[in-house]
Amino acid sequence: MNMLVRQDQTYQVKFFEFKRGDRIEDKHRIFSWVSTSTTGYWFQRVDDVAPPEFYSFEEISRGFDRKRDPMGYLPCRRSAPEGDGAANELLSGLKPQQQTEVLEKHAWCMRFLAAEAADPQLSRSDASLEKYIAETQDKLEKEADAAHKAQGKTHRTKVALPSPPSGRSLRRWVQHLEEGNFDPVALLNKNSAAYRKDYFTPDELEHINKYVRMAGSSDRLPIKELHRLLGEAIDAANVERRLKNKEYGAVVLKDLRIPNIDTFSDRIHKLPRSHVALGHRGRDHAHKHFSVIMGGVDVLRPLERVEIDECIIDLQTPFIQAEEWNRLTQKERDLIERIRLYATVAYDVATKCVVGLRFHHSAPSAASAVATLEMVTRDKTELAKSIGCVTPWDMDGVPDEVPVDSATWLASAELRIATNDIGAALFQPRAGDASARGSLERFMRTLNRQALLFFTGRTWGSSQEKGDYDAVKEASIAFDQAAELMMRFVVDVYHNTPHDGLNGEKPRDAWLRLRKFHKPTPPLSPRVRRSVFGIKLKRKISRSGVRVLGIQYSSSKLQSFFRACDQEVEVRFDRFDLGAISVRLPEGWVTVPAVHDEVAGMTLWKWLAFNQRLNLVNKKNAEVSSEIVRDTKNWLREQALLARAEAELGSAVLTERDILRFEKKAAWSVTIVERQREEAQQPGPVEMDVSSLIKAWDLHGIQQAAQQAAKPVPVVENAPKPSGRNKLDPSFDL
C-alpha cells in the first residue's frame, strides 16, 4: 500500500485507486469520481450541476479514518440510467423471491453467452434459441437426476427444475444484461409492483384519492358508501366530458373508469395509521400514540484473484505436535480425538498472501464463506495484535474475482449475492477442473508441512493453569488455542517465509511491492457493509424507534413509517459498529443512527461487556451517566480478552438466534444521561473478570460440536477410507 507519513501527524496518508463509475459517500452525500491528479482527487456531486470538488490525499485519508460517520466507498456496479428504480438496488437488498429469479435468469444468460462464444453457428433467432433452450434443459435435468441418484435418494424426493424461458425471453434477458454492464440486477423484473406505473389516469386518480382520503375523516363513512359516492362523482364528470366532446366535434376526452370495490378498498387500507387516527379520534389521540419519543442525548496485482476454500484440522494433531497430549486426561483425549476445527481460507493468488482466515467449530456453510469474504474487505491488523502477532495484517480491499469450487456452501446464492454487491465477480470452474483453482490447493499442502513444524515445542499451558474444567468447557480452550496458533503461524511465519511461487520472495514483501504500482480500493461504505455482511433481525417499530440489544435507534423516516403502518421490518446491523443500523422500508434500505452518540464505533462484544461491567444485565430500563460511559469505554479498550473475542477465534458465525440469546441478558433499554439523578445514585463500575463472560458467549455452539463428536461412530462394513484431502494430518502429504 502506498503511504506517505508526515512528521506533524500521527496517521498515514493513503493513496487509493478509483475507477470509472466509482463513488464515495460523505455525510449522506454521494460523489462520483471524475479524475485523479498528483495532489488529490476530483469528485462530482450526484444530482448536482455544480463544478467538481477537489479532495486532497490527506482529506480523503482523514475522511475514511473518521471514527464517526466515516466516508464510504461505493464500487462501480451500475450502468442503468438515472431515476431507474433498479439502478440503486443491491442483490442483498432484494426479496428472496426476487434474488432467486435474478440468479436463475443470470445463469441462463451466462450459459448462453458461453455457448455463443464457443459455437459460431448459434444465433439469437427464435428457432436457434428454442433449440438451444430445449437441449440445455434436457442436459440440466439429466445432470440433476444423476446427482440426485448419487446421493442415494429416490426419484420421489427429486425437486423439479424451474421451467425454462422462451427464446424471446432469453434474448431479452441477454440484451438487458449486456446493456447493464453484466450486472445481475439488470435482470430484475421492472414490471413488478415496485416499478409498475399506476393503472389509473391522473384525472381518475383525482377523484379516487379524494374519496379514499374521506375514509380518514370524522364522518367514518363505510367503504360501500364511499364507493357509491365515488361512482356518482365519476358519472357526473363523464357527462361533462361528453358535452365537451360534442363541442369539439371529436372524442377528445375519454370516459373516466370506476374502480371496483376491492381495488378501492385496498387503497383505503393503505392509508397511514396516523392519518386515520387523526381523522377518527382527533389531534390529541394521534399525538399521544404517534408522537416521537426522544430519549437521552442526541493476478498481476493484489486482490485481482482471491480464492476461497476450506480445510479440516484435527485438534488431536496440534496437541500431539505441541507435546501437550500426555498432559490431558483420558476423558479429554476421547473428546478431542473426535472434535474437528474447520478453517475457511481466502488466498490472494498474485502475492500468495492469506487475506482472510476464519476458524469455526461447525461444518462449513454459506455463512462461514460470507464471513471469510468479509475478512478480505477489513484491515485485520488489530486482530493480529490481539493474538500477539508481530507482523501487521494490513492486507484488505475489494477483490476483482473470487474463484470457488463446486461445494454447496461455496456455490450458494448467499456468497454469489455478497460477491456481486461488493463489486467482485464469482467464478466457479467445472467440477473436476482442479487446475482452475490450484493455487489454494497447493497452499493447503504447504500449510500442512510448515504449520506442523511450527507447532513442535509449543506449550499449551500446564494442567495447573487449566484448572479443573469440564471436558466440554475444555473444548473451548482447545478451539481458541488451535485457532490462535494457526493464525499466528500464517501472519508471522508464512507471510515472512520465502515462497517458491514468488521466486524466493516473501508473500508480505510481494504485497508491499505490488501495492506501490497498484493502489488499493477505499474501504467499503458502512451502509453497503451492513447490507451485505450484516446480521439480519426482525423488529417492531415503536414510538421510540427500533431497539436492538438495548440500544435505541430512531430517525425521522423511521417515525414516518411508524405513523403509516404497523408491521415488522427487517433490520441489519454490523457487529463491529453498533452506531447505526439499516432498516428496510418500502422506499429501500434506510440508515438509522443510534439515539446516543456514545455507541458509535462500539463492537457487539464491547457492548455486552459494557452491560456486564455496569450491572445492567436483566434490567428493564437502565440509566448511565455519560461520564461513567466514557470511563467504562476506556477500560474496555485495555482489555486484551475483549480484543481476542473480537477476533472471533474458533467461534461460530453469529446469527439471529445468537443475538436473541444475547438480548435475554442485556438490559431492555439503556439511556445515557448527562448527570446522574441525586435520588438514585448509580454505583461505580464493578471490577470483573471478562474471561468468564467471553467463554459463555460461544459455549453454546462449542457444546453442540463437542456433544456431536461424543456420539458413537457407526461402524459400516466395507466403508471406503477417507482420502485425506484438505485434512491437516501428520501422515498427509509429508
N, C-alpha and C positions, 0 to 999 in steps of 0.2 A: 504494500500500500504506500503510495506516495504521501509523504508527510513533511511539513515544514514546522520546526519547533523554534519559537521565538523566546528570547530570554525574559521579556517583560510579561509573560503569561505562563500559566501552568497547564495549558492544554495544547493539543496538537491540531494544526490546521490540515484538514484532509482534502484531497482533490478527487472529485467524483466524475464519473462518466455518464453523460446523458445522451440519449438517442432521440431521433426524430419522433415526436409524439409523446415523449415523456413529460410528466407534470409533477409539480410539488404542491403540497397543501400547507399553507402557513396561516394560522389563526383563522381557520374556516374560509380562507380564500384559496382559489385554485389558480395556479400559474402554469403556463405551457413554456417549455424550454425553447428558446429561439437560437442561441449560439453560445459558444464558449470562447472567451478571449484569454489573453495572457495574464489578466488580473482577476477575472471572475466570470460570471455568467449573466446572460441577458434572458429575462423571462417576460412573457406577455400574459397579463391577467385575462382569464377566460371571461367571455361575455362583457368585454370592455374594449372600447376603441381607443383608449389612452395609449401613448407610446410605451414601448417596452421598458421595463425597470431593470436596473443593474444591481446585482448582488456580488460582492467580493467573495473570494475564497474564505476569508475569515468570517464574514457574516453568515455564509451558508453553514460553515462548521459550527458556529455558535448556535444557529437555529436547530440543527439536528441534535446537538448535545443538550438542549434545554431540558430541564427536569420536568417542567410543567408545560403542557401543550407544545411539544416539540414539532418541528417540521416533519412532514411525512412524504415519502416517495411513492408516486403513483405510476407504475410502469406502463409503458405503451402497450395497449391491448385493443384499442378501439379504432375503427375507421368509419363508423356509421355517422351520418350527418347530424348536425346539432339539432336538438329538440326531439330526436328519436327516443321513444320511451325505453328501448332496449339498449341504447348506447351506453348507459351508465350501469348496466347490470353486471353482476358477478355470478359465475356459476354457483358459488356457495350461497348466494342470496336468493336463488330461485327456489320455488317449492319442490319437494321431492318428485312429484309427477312431472314437473317441467324439466328437472335435471335428467330424469330417465328418458324423456322424449328427446331432449337435445343430444344426449350421448348416443342414443340409437341412430339418430339422423347423421351424427358426425361419423359414426362407424361405417355406415353405408357410403357416405361421401368419400372417406379415405380409401375404402376398398375399391371403389370405382376409379378414383384418380390413380391409384397404383396400377390397376388393370389397364387403364387407358394409356399410361406411360409405357407399359410393357407390350401392349398389343396395338400396333398402328391401325389394324382393321376395325377396332372398336370405336364406334362413333356415338354421338349423342342423339341420334334419330330415335323415334318411338320404337321401331322394330328392333333395332340393335339393343336399346336399353331393356326392353321387355325380355329379350332372350338372355341378356346378361343377368337380370334380376332372377329369372327362373333357375338358371344354372347355379347362381350363388346361393339362393335359398335352399336348393336341394343339397348343396355341399355343406352348408351350415347345419342342416338337420341331421345329416349323416355324422358329422363330427360331434354334435351334441349327443346323438344316440350312442356313439362309440364311447364317449367319455362317461356317459351315464351307466353303461354296462360295465365299464372298467372299475367303477366304484362299487360294484356288486349290488346295484339297485335294480328293481324290476321295472318293467315297462309301464306299470300303472302309476308309478310315482314320478314319471317324467313330466317336466313342465314344458308346455308348448312354447315355441319361439314366437316372438312378435310377428305380426303379419308383415310381409314385405311391402315396400312402396310401389306405386305405379311408375312407369317410365317417365311420365310427365312430372310427377312429384320429385323423383330423384334428380332430374335435370334442373328443376327449380332450386332444390337444396344445394346442389353443387354450385350453381350460379350465385346464390346468396353467400355461400361460404367463401368463394373467390372474391366477391365484392367486399366482404367483411374482413379481408386480410387473414383468412383462415382462422378466425376467432369462432369457437363453437357457439357463442352466444348469438351470432348472426343467424343461427338456425332456430331461434326462439320464435314460436308462433305468435306473430303480432296481431292476429285476428282474434286473440283471446279477449276476455272481458277487460283486461287491464289496458289494452291498446285499441279496442274497438270504438268507433265513433258512435254517438248516440243515435238510436233508431229514429227518434222523432226530430222534426224540423224545429228551428228556433221559434217560429210562430206557434207551433203546437206546444212546445215546452213553456212558453209564456203563460198559457192557460193552465197547463198541468201543474207547474210549480206553484202557481197561485193557490190552487185548491189543496195541494199537498201541504203547504205551509199552514193552511187553515186547520189541519189536524192538530196543530200545536197551539191553538187558540183557546181562550177561556170558555168558548161555547161547547167544546168537546162533542162535535157532531160525529155520528157514526160514519164508518167508511162508505157504506152503501149510500148514505145521504150525500156525502161529498162527491161520490162518483156520479150520482144523478145530477147534481148541480153542475159538475164539470161537463156532462153531456149536453145540458141545456145551453151552457155558455158557448160551447163549440158549435152547436147547431145554429145559434143566433149569429155567430161570426161567419159561418158558411153562407147564410142568407145574404149578409152584406157583401161577401166576396163574389157571389153570383151576380148581384146587381152591378158591381163594378165591372165584371166581365162583359155584361151587356153594353155598358157604356164604352168599353174598349173595343167591342166587336170581335173579341177573341178570348180564348181561355188563357188568361194570363196568371190568375190566382187559382191554384188548385184547392180543393176542399180539404179542410183540416181533419185529421183522423182522431177518433176517440179511443184511448187505450182501454183494454178490457180491465175488469175489476181486479184480477190477480196482479197485473202489471202495476196498476195504480196503488194497490195495497203494498206491494214490495217497496215502492218509492217512499211511502209513508213510514214504513218500518225502518228505513234507513235515516230518518231524521235524527239529529243529535239528541241524546237524552236530556242534555241541559236545556235545549230549546223547548222540548215538550214539557219539561218540568216548569220552566219559566212561564209558559202559556197557561198550563193547567192549574198551578198552585201559587204562582206569584214570584216576585223577585226575592223575598226573604227566604222562601223554601229553596229556591235554586241556589242562592248564595250560601246557604247553610250546608248543602250537600255537595256542591261542586266548586267551592272556593279553594284556592291553592293554599296548602299549609306549608309555610317556610320554617324549618327547624334549624336552629343553630346559625353559625356564621357561614354567610355565603362563601480443439484440445491443443490449442496453442496458447490459450490464455486461461487464467484461473476461472473456475466455475463454468467453463464452456460445456463441460460434460461431467455430471455428478451422478455416479451410480449408487443405487441403494439396494442392499441385500441384508440377509440376516444369518446368524450362526448360533449354535448351541454350545454352551460352556458347562461342563460337568464341574460342580463345586468341589467334588472329590479331588479333581486334578490339581487345582492350585493349593489345596490343603496339603496334599502329599508333597508337592514340589517345594512348599514353604516349610517343610519339616515340622508341621503342626499336627499331622494326622494322629500321632501317638498320644497326644495330649487330650484327645476327645474321648468321651465316654462311649460305651458300646451303643447306647441309645442314640447319641448324636451321630455316630458313624452310620447307623442303619438309616437314619433320616436323610443325612446329607448325600448318601450314596445315590439316592433317587431324585434329589432336587436338581432342577435344571435352571440355569440362568441364561436367558436369551439376550442376544446383542443385535441391534439393528444398526447398520453402519452406512454412512454416506461418504463416498470416496471421490475426491477430485482427481480425475484422470490426468490432467496436464501436469500437476505438481506432486501427485502421489500423496497428498495430504488427506487426513481424515477430517472432514468439515462437519460431520455430525455423528454422534455415537450415543445411542440410547440403550441402557440396560433395563430389562424388565423381567419379572419372575413369572409372568403369564405368557402364554403362547403368542407368537407374532400375529398381529391383526392389522386391519386398516388404520386403527387409531395409533398403533406404535409406529407405523410407516409415516403417517402425517406428522407425528411428534418429532420424528427424526428429521423430516424435511423442515420443520420449524427451526430446529437447531442450526441448520445450514444458514438461515437468514439472520441469526443472532450472533453478536460478539460474545464469545464464551470465555473471555479472559477472567472474569470474576469467578466463574465456575471452576476454572483451573486453579485459581488461587485458593479457593475454599478447600480443596483437597490436597494442598501442599505442593502443587506443581511450580517449577521454577520458570519454565518457558511459557510465554503468553500464548493463548489460543485465540488469536485475533483474526481467524480465517472465517469470514462470513460474507454474505451477499446473496443475490438472486441468481440461481443457475440458469443457463440457457437451455440445456437439455438434461432430462432425468431418465436414463435408461433403467428398466427393471425387468425381472424375469417374469415367468408366467404364473407365479404363486398367486393364490386367490386374493390375499391381502394386498399385494403389490399391484395387481391389475384391477383393484377395486375402484368404484366410482368416486369414493371419498378422496383417494390420492390423485385421481385424474382431475377432479374439481379443484383441489388445493393447488396442484401444479399449474393449472391453467390460470387461476386467479392471481398468482404472484408473477405472472408473465413468462413462465417457462413452458417447455414442451415435453410431454411424456412420450418416451419411445419404448415400445415393447417388441423385442425381436421374436421371431418364430420359435416355437418350442423346440428345444434341442440344438438351437444355434448358439452354442456357448461362446463362440469367437466374438459375437457381437457384444458381449458383456464380460469379457475375460479378465479385465483389469482387477475387478473386485474379487473374482475367484482366486487370482494369484495372491492378492493381499491377504486373504483368509489363510492361505498356506504359510505366508511369511509370518503372520501373527502367531500361528501355531508354533513355529520353530523358535522365534525370538522371545515371545512372551513367556514361554516355559523356562527359558534360561533366566529371565528377569525375576521370576517367582522364586528361584532357588536361593535359599538362605534368608528369605524374608520371614519375619516373625509376625504372627497374628496376635501376640499378647499372651501372657501366661494364664493358666487356669484360675489363679487367684484374682487376676484383673477382671476376668469374665464373670466371676461370681457364680452363684447357684441359680441359673436360669432354667426355665422350662425349655425342652428341646425345640418346640415350635418358635418360642421367642428367640432362641439362639440362632434360628434360621435367619432372623432379621439381621444379626451381626454378620452372618456369613454372606448374605446378599450384598450388604453395603461394603464389606471389606473386599470381596472379589471384584465388585464393580469399580471401587476406588483404585485398586492395583492395576486393573486393566486400563482404566482411563489415564492413570499417571504414566503407564508404560507408553501409551500412544502419544501423549503430549510431550513428555520429557525425553523418552528414549527413541521411539520410532521416528518422530519428526526431526530428530537431530542425528540420525544414523545415515551414512552414505547409502544411496539406493542404486541398485544396478540398472533399473529402468531409467534413471536420470544420469547415466554415465558417471556414477560416483558422487553426484551432487546430493546434498541433504534435502529432504522434502521442504523443510521450512525455508532454506536458502532459495530453493526454486520458487516458492511462493513470493518471497520478498523481491526476487529478481524480476519475475514476470509482472508483479504489481507496479513496477516502475514504468513499464511500457503499456500496460492495460489497466486503466483506472477502474475502481470498483463502482458498483451502483450504490446510490444512497440507501439509508435504512428505509424499510417499508413504513408506510403511513400506519399509525396506531389503529385507525379505522379499518384499513384493509387487514391488518394483523388480527383484529378481533373477529372480523367476518370470516376469515379463512381458518384460523387456528383457535379461536375462542371456544370456551366451554358453553354448551347450549343449555338453557334453562327455560322453563315456562313460569311466568309470573303474572299476577293480577295487579292492575294499576289501581292505586288508591289516591285519596286526596293529597297525600304527601309524596306521591310518586311511586317508584319501584324499590323494593327492599331486597338486597342480596347480602347474605352473611351479616345482617345487622346494619349494613350501610345503606343510607337512603340516597337515591338518585332521582333528580327531578329536572324538568325543563319546561319551557312554555309549550312546545309542540306536544310533549307527553301529556300535559294537563289539558290541552285542547282535545286530544284524542279521548281522554278520560271523560270529558263532558259529553262527547259524542256517542260513545257506546260503552258497554260493559262486557268485556271479554278478555280472555288471557292473551298475552302477547309473548312472542319469542324473544329471549334475551341472550346475548353473548357477551362474555367478559374475558379479559386477558388475565391469566393467573399471575403474571409478572407485573401488572399495573392495575390496581383497583380504582384508579382515579376517575374512570369513566367506563360506561358500558354502551353497547349498541342494542337498540330496541327496534324490532321490525314493526313498522306502521304501514298502513295502506299505500303511502307515498314512497316507501322503501325503508332502508336502514337509516336510523337517526342516532347520532351520538348524544348521550345523556350524561352530563358530568355528575360527580358526587356533590351532595349538598355542602359538605365540609372539605375545604381545600387540603386539610392535613392528610387526607387519604391518598392524595396524588403521589404516584411513584411507589406506593407500598405494595409488596407482594402478598399473595394469599397466605404464605407461611408466616410472614411477619405480622399480618393482621390476626391470625389465630393465636400466635404467641402474645400479641398485644392484649387480646381479651383475657388470656390465661394469667398474665402477669398482674393485671389490674383487677382481678377477681370479678370480671364481667360475665363469667360463664353462667349460663342458665338464668340470667336476669332478664326480665321482660323489657324494662327500659332503664338505660344507664346514662348518667351524665358524667362527663370527664372534662376537667378544665384544660384549656389549650396549653398551659404551662406544663402540666403533667404529661400531656400528649407529646410535647417536644422532648421532655426528659426521657420518656419511655422509648421513643423512636431512636434517640441517640444511644440508649442502652442496647437496643436490638441490633444496631449496626455493628456492635462489638462482639456479638455472639457468633462464634465460628460454627457452632452446631446448626444455627439457622441458615448460614451460608451453605452448609452441606445439604440441608433439606431442600434448599432452592436448586441445588444441583440435580435433584431427583435421581440419586444413585440407586439403581436396582429397584426403583419404585414402579408401581403400575401407572398407566396413563389415567389421569384424573377424568372422571365422567360426572354426569349429573347426579348419579347415585352417591358418589363421594361427597359432593357439595351438600346434598341433603343431609348426609350423615354429619358433616361438619356443622351445619346450621342448627342441629339439635343441641349442640354445646355452646354455640355462640350466643351473644346477647340478642334479644329480639330487635332492639333498636339502640344505637349508640349516638348520643347527642354530645357535641363538643361545644362548650360554653367558654366565654372569656374569663370569668372568675367563678369560683365555686360559691354556692349559697352558704350563708353563715349558719342557717339552721340545720344544714345537712352536710357537715364537713366530710370530705372524702378522704379515706386513708391513703397514705402514700403508696408507691409501688412496692409490691411484696417481692422480696428476693426469692427466686425459684430456680430450679434446675430444669432447663428446657429439654434436656435429653429424654426424660420420660414422656413429655408431650410429643416429641418427634417420633418416638417409637410407636406411639399409639396411632399416629396418622396413617401409617401404611401397614399396620399389623394385620388388619382385616384381610388384605389381599395376600400377604405372606402366609397367613394361617391357611387360606384356601389352597395355595400352592403346596404347602407342606403336607396338609391333610390328603391332598390328591396323590402326592408322592408316597405317602404312607400306606396307601391301599395296596393289597397284594396284587402282584402282576400275574395275569392269567397265563397259563402255560399252553402254548399252541404247538401241536406236533408239526414237524417239518416246516416250521416258520423260517422264512429267509432271514439271514443275518443283516443287520443294518450296514449300509455302505460306508458310513462314517463321514460322508461329505459335509463340509462346514461344521465339523464337530471338533471341539478342542480336546483332544485325547492324546495321551503321551505316545501311543503307538501309531498315531495317524500321520502319515506323510513325513516321517523323520528319516 
